[in-house]
C-alpha cells in the first residue's frame, strides 16, 4: 500500500486515514518539522547498506502512522500492507506517534492535560459553556489479579481504561483530557482528583454520573436523577430532555474521536504510557480535523454545527 496510489483516489484516501487530502497536506508541514527536530535530538544516523527504505519520505511516514491510528491492524498485518517486517512496524509505531503529537502541539490542537492549562483554554472561548463526560476504552484482560479488579468496568462489563473529556459546547472541540484511569473508577472520583476550575460565569453541562460535582466558577446544568422507587414529574422529564439535547454535543465529539479505531477497539499494546499517549494524540487529530472542516468560509462560524468526521 503506497501513499502515491491512495492519493489518486480521494474517497479511498479519506477512508484510509480519516482525513481529506487537503487536511493531510496541512498537517504534513507541521509533521515534517517535528520529525526533523526529533532526528536532530537523536543525532545523525550512521550510513547503512541494505535495501531501499519503504517509509522514506515524510508523507510516507505520516500516511503510515495515521492509517495505523485510524484502523488499528495488528503489527503483522500493518507490516504486510506496507512491505516491512513486524519488527519494523513496531519501531515506526513507537517512533512516529510522539512526532504526530508534537506536530499537533505546534498546530495548537492538543487538549489541555492539567487544570491550569484547561482553564486557560476555556477562558479563550467566546461562549463560556462547556460539557464534561467520561469515556471508556476496552483493553485486554490483565493477567495480574489486582489489575483485573482495578480495570474492570461494571458499567461496560469489560476491562477498560477511562478518561474525562471537557468539550466546548459551541464547537465540540476537546479542550481538556483527564489522566488515563482504571475502568473501575467512578467519573466523580476522577474529576475530584483533577481539581478543575472554570472561568467565572461559565456553564457546565454534566450527566448524573457527576452527581455532587460543583467546581469553582461554573453553574451546573445536570439532569434530575430518578429517585429510587419513584417517578420523575412531567416537568422534570421535560427539563432533563432539554439538558440532554445540549449535552449531545460531547457525545458527537467522543464519537468523532472513536472514528480512530485504536481508541474504540480492544487496546493490545502493553508499553507503559502508550495508552495515554495514543488518546491524547487522537484527541488532537479530532480537533485538527474539526477545525479544518469548520473553517469553511461560506459558513457562519456563530451558527455552523461541528463538522462530522467520516465514520
Secondary structure, 3 states (H helix, E strand, C coil): CCHHHHHCCHHHHHHHHCCCHHHHHHHHHHHHHHHHHHHHHHCCCCCCCCCCCCCCCHHHHHHHHHHHHHHCCCHHHHHHHHCCCHHHHHHHHHHHHHHHHHHHHHCCCCCECCHHHHHHHHHCCCCCEEEEEEEEEEECCCCCHHHHHHHEECCCCEEEEEEEEEEECCCCCEEEECCCEECCCCHHHHHHHHCCCCCCCEEEEECHHHCCCCCCCEEEEECCCCCCCCCCCHHHHHHHHHHHHHHHHHHHHHHHHCCCHHHCCCECCCCCCHHHHHHHHHHHHHHHHHHHHHCCCCCCCCCCCCCCCCC
